[in-house]
Amino acid sequence: MALMTTDAPALPDWDKLSFSLTQTDTIFECFGDLDSDPQWDEGAFKPFENVSISPAATIFSYGLSIFEGLKAERTEDGKILLFRVDRNAWRFGHSATQLRMLNFPEKRFITAVTELVRRNERFIPPAGKGTLYVRPTLFADEPQLGLRTARRYRVLMYASPVGAYFSSADAGVRLRVLEQGRVAPGGTGSAKAAGNYAGSLNRREQMHVEGFDDVLFLDARDAQFATETTGSNVFAKLKNGILVTPKLNDQILPGITRESVIQLAKEQLGLTVEERPLRIEEILGDVSELFCTGTAWTVRPVRELQYRDEITKFDAPDVAVQLLQSLRAIQSGEAPDRFEWIREVAL
């Protein structure tokens, strides 16, 4: 996509909005240095244009990069709402710590995201037409050749209006089980690190060719327990009504939608939720409903799972639909926010 640098970017057709990149008005950029005091400069909001970076920047050789994803939404009465930005701020810091990168302060993260949304307000779709997806990144931009972590870093944030990831007519996703881990044990699996995705996107795209929507990875130690897909957490409703999701560990990202769904399932639906290892054999034989959660997918039912040569089809979604409705009602401002998940952006 070529970035415009003169005229203001045009608004998209809200009725044809897809989950893809649209250039907006403003980005945020901030430089950090471990040897400076303060370690981060004031940062600046700039036009959405290409940025300058050294060809010797650490990111290109050693992959020191993390990112986040969150959404802002316009309500029917014109308010702009951010969903759980404080948790994204926490995870941004957690991911940086996992990779021994310079941590960007949580308060500054929240302030920058909020102001970025405000400055790109005209790109927030009308109520019910989509959301403004915000993508903060942190990467090592120190020019160097040696094998070490960096001393200098950069934060970049941009935003793009997006539509639904799947169409309203979608009946659920098809997953293929891979008997391998998405990440290595003891590694960076609990961080939202760019490298984690670089190592799994090829598997996902291979499965697309075969007619699947994504991959369900098993644990890297024994290849017996479900972990997550390329970009979402997994939940299973057992035939006895209990809801199970894999317990967080060094191979599973602490999903913010996952965290929200657990709370909604317990407090609004009255379900018993267990966070524990989930064997693939249990999914094949004792699960009536399977679904995935994530910022992009929200809550997405799984209609079919293939493991080796065996295909398992699941019941029509029930719990997933209830959780999706409850979650979306809070995110869109249609339901009271009794969990204090929402932050309103002042215009």
N, C-alpha and C positions, 0 to 999 in steps of 0.2 A: 504494500500500500504506500503510495507516494504521499508525503505529508505536505499540505499546503502551508505557505508561509506569508501570504499577503492577505487575501480576502478572508473574512470570517468563515469558518466551516459552516456548511449548510446543515440544517436539521434533516434527519431521516424521515421517511414516511412511517408514521407511527403504526399504521395498519399492516406494514410489511416488515416490521422489526424482527430480526433474527438474533441469535446468540453469536455475534461477531463484532469485530472492531469497527467503531465509527470515530473519526477524529472529533475531538471536542475543542473547547477554547483554551484551557489552561492545564498545565502540569505543575507539580511541585518538585523542587530539587534542593538537596541539602548535602553539604560535604562534611565529613568527619575525619578526625586525625587523632590517633591514640596518644600522640606526643604533644598535643595542643591543650590549652586551657582557656576557655572551655573546649571540650572535644568536638562539639558540633557547632558549625556556624549558624547564622540566623535563618538560613534557608531563603528561598525565593520562589514566588509563583511566576511562571513564564508562559509565553504562548506555546501551544502544542506543536513543537518543531523537533527536528532531529537534534541530538545532543552530541557534544564532542567528547571523545575518550581516546586515551593512548592505545596504540596497537599492542603495547606491552603490559596492559592492565592485567592484574592478577586473575580477574574473572575469566579471561580467555584461556588461560593455561590450567588453572587449578579449580575452577568452578565454584568459587566462594560466592554464593548467591542464595538469597531466600526471598520469599514473596508472601503476600496475603491476598485475599479476595473477600470483598464485602459489598453490600448493596445499600443504596439509598432509594427511597420510594416516595412518590407523591400520593397523598390521600385524596379522597373525594372532595374534601373541603380545602384543598390547596396546601396543606402542611407537607413538609419534607422530613421524612423519618429515616434515621440510621439504625440498623439492627445490630446490637451487641458489639459495637465498635470497641468497647473496653476489652472484650475477650480477644479480638484481633490484635489489639495493642499488646496484650500479654503474650500471645503466641508469637508475635513478631520478635519480642525480646527472648522468648524461650528458644526459638529457632536460631537466633544469632548466637546465643550462649552455646548451643549444641555444636556450632561450627567455629567457635572461638572468634567470632566477629565482634566488632564494636557495636554495643547495644544502643539502639535509638530509644530515648526515654518515652515511656508510655503516654505521659501527658502531651508531649510534643506530637506523638503519632496521632492522638485523638484530635488535637487542635488542627493539625495539617489536613487530616482527612475531612474534617468538618468544613474547613475553609475551602478546600478543593471542591467539595460538593456545592457549596454556596456559589463559587465562581463559575461553575458549570451548570447552574440551575436550569438554564433554558434547554439543556439536553436531557433533563429528567422527564421521562415520558408522562403523558397524562395518566391519571389513575386507571388501573386495569390494563394498560397498554405495555407495561414493561417496567424495568428498573434501571438505575444508573449503577453500573458495576465499577467498583473502585479497585485498582490494582497497585498496592504499594510494593516496592522492591527495595532490597538492600544488597549491594554487591561491593566487592573489593576492586577499587579502581587505581590502586597504587601501581605504577610501572615498575616491574621487577622481573628478574630472570630466575633467581634462586628458588629452591623448594622450601617455602615457608608460608605461614599466614601473613596477611597484609597489615600495614599500619594505617593505611588510608582507605576510607570507604565513602560510598555515595548512596543516598536515598533518592529514589525517583518514584513519584506517584502520578498516575494518570487515571482517567475515568472514561467510560464508554457506555452509552445507552444500549441495553440488550433486551431482547424478547425472551420468551420461554425457551429452555434448552430442548424440550420436546414439545410436539404439538399436543393440543388438547385431546385429539383422537387417539393418542398413543396408548396402547393397552398394557404397557410394561416392557421392561428391557429383557434382552436375552444375554445371558452371561456364559462364558466358557471358563471352567476351572483349569488353572495352570498349577501343576504340582511343583511349584517353586516359589521362592519368596520375592516380594516386590523390592525389599531392601535386605541388607545383611544383618544378622543378629549383632547387637551391641553397637550398631552404627547410628545413622541419622534418621531412622524411620519416624521418630516422633517430632522431627523438624519439618517445616514446610520448605524444604530445600530444593532448589532447581534440579540438582543431580538426581534426586529420587524419581523425578518425572522423566528425565532423560533416559534413565535405564528401564523404564516400563512402557513408554509410549510406543516403542516399536512392537511390543507384544500386542498392545491394544489395536494398533493399526492392522496388524496381521489378522486379528480376529474380526475386524471390520470386513475384510475381504471375504471371510468365511460366513458372514451374515450375522455376527454377534455385535452387541453394542459395547461390550467391555469385557474385561478379564476379572475373575475372582482369584486372587492370589492366596496360596496357602502359606503356612509359616515356613521360614527358611531352615529351621532346625530339623523338623521331622516330616514336613509336607503332609500333615494330618489335620491341621486346624485352620479355619478361615481367618483371614486377616482383614483385607479390604480390597476394593477395586483400584484401578489406576488413580482415581481421584475422589473416592467416596467411602464412607463407613458402611457397615453392613449390620442389619437387624434381622432376626428370625422369630416369628411367632410359632411356638410349639403347639402341638395339637391339644395340649392341656391348658392353653391360654397364656402361658408365661412368655414374656418377651425377653429374648437373649441377644446380647451384642458382645463381640469379643472384648475382653478386658484390655485396657490400654497397656502397651508395653513398648519396647524399643523398635517394634516393627509396625506400629499403628499410629497414625496422626491423631492427636486429640481434637477431633472435629467439633466445631462450634455448633453446627446443626445437630450433630450427634448428641452433644451435651443438652441442647434445648429439647430434643425429642425425648430423651430419657426423663426429663423433668415433666414434660407434658404427659407422657404415658403414665407416670406415677400419680401426678396431682390432678390431672383433668380426666383421664380415662380410668383411673383406679387400677391400673395393671401392675402386676408384679414384674419387675425388671431385674434381670440378672446380668451382671458384667462378669463374664467368665470365658474360658476357652470353649470354642464351638467347633466340634469335630465335623469334618465333611460328611461322615456317615450319618451323623445326627441330622444334618440338613437334608440328606437324601431320604431318610426314613421317618423322621418325627417332626417335620416342619410343615405347617399348613400355609404359611405366608412368609415371603422373603422380600425385603426391600432395602434400598440404599439411601443414604442421606449425605448432603453436601450443600455448599453455598450455591453452586450452579444447578445441581439436580433437585434441590430442596428435599422432598421425600419422593422416591421413585420406586414403584413396585417392580419386582422381578417376576416375569411370567414363566420363564424357562431357564433351566440351568443344565449345562452339559458337563458331565464328569467322565472322562475317558470316553467310552462308547454309550454311556447311559444318559438318557435325557429325562429330567424330572420337571414336571409341570406343577405349578402351585395354584392354590385356590384364588378366585377373584379377590382383589385386595379389599380388606375391611379396615383393619387397624391402620394401615398405611394411609388410607383415604381420610380417616378421622384425624390422624396426626397432621397430615398435610393441611387440612382445613383449619385446624386449630392454630398451626404455625403461621399460615398465610394470613389468617384473620388478625393476628397480633402484628405481623410485619407490615400489613397494609393499613393499620389503624382502625380496622373495622371492629375489633374486640378490645376490651380494656387490657392494659399492659400490667397485669398484677405481679409480674415477675421483674419489673423494672429493666426490661431488655432494650427499650426504645430510647433514643436520644433525638430530640427535635432540632433541626437545623434552622436557626434564625435567619431570615432573609432580609 
